[in-house]
């Protein structure tokens, strides 16, 4: 007796009668032997991922029950595409129908002509949104997180793995949340470049925290020049991961909190043209904890210049970070509650490090998945 597997497929069309193409593909699969269409998501409109000079797509996701093997099921999808007039051209070119095998049970397949799970499905909001209509708790076999969690990381946006930009991962969060500790452990686990804030070398910061506000601009400019150097695309190596214990975008709200009106005007005049020169992160890891817990850590680590930091200041920074990531569109964001994550446990570190590998354009990721698709 054949074993029944649950497969999930993505459907897309941006040529001809798009909705008819999707519905005809579903109909042909439902009529095929050894295949049962269990659920179909709503059809939604999306913009093309590649060349924007083409029609919008209609997309949907379907849950399929099948006794076929993954390879045979994949061939059946190709047969349906061909029957509906699919012409295979370059990646992300317009097409009358596109059927992508997203998941096949819990199987992990890495063959020259078939990769399962689909190597970039976790970066496609339109795919995850469809999956969440009937399988929000389904775990990704590689990333080991639910579809609802993967969806939340995208903030309603679609992303692509791009090997032509620095593979910068930025760890973000308020002072005392544990950014540097986590960054060092992730760097060690991944064997990647470590980028740390220049706190200990900033000669102005102790005086600023001691109340000498006239030196606040000097301190911010010191950090600015340091970060411009550290995050220069010319310094970071393509195809290799680098991980930093800060995100450059925080510069603006630290400046607003620490500088007076005249200082801030000058700082923004200097910072604005330089901000566009730094590498943007391909992934953000946002650490969250209460301001009270962060203040306790600050007191425990006992850096003299930090001991005058007030709870209200941390609460204000926390609100700034929340506002920043509420409408973040540059990259996926992994939010981590530090009440549920333990930096001293190798299991927690390894789980996060393994997830990071799916969000960066390292050669092993780019080389996988030979099937041309809209995704």
Order of alpha helices (4+ residues) and beta strands (2+ residues): beta-alpha-beta-beta-beta-alpha-beta-beta-beta-alpha-alpha-beta-alpha-beta-alpha-alpha-beta-alpha-alpha-beta-alpha-alpha-beta-alpha-alpha
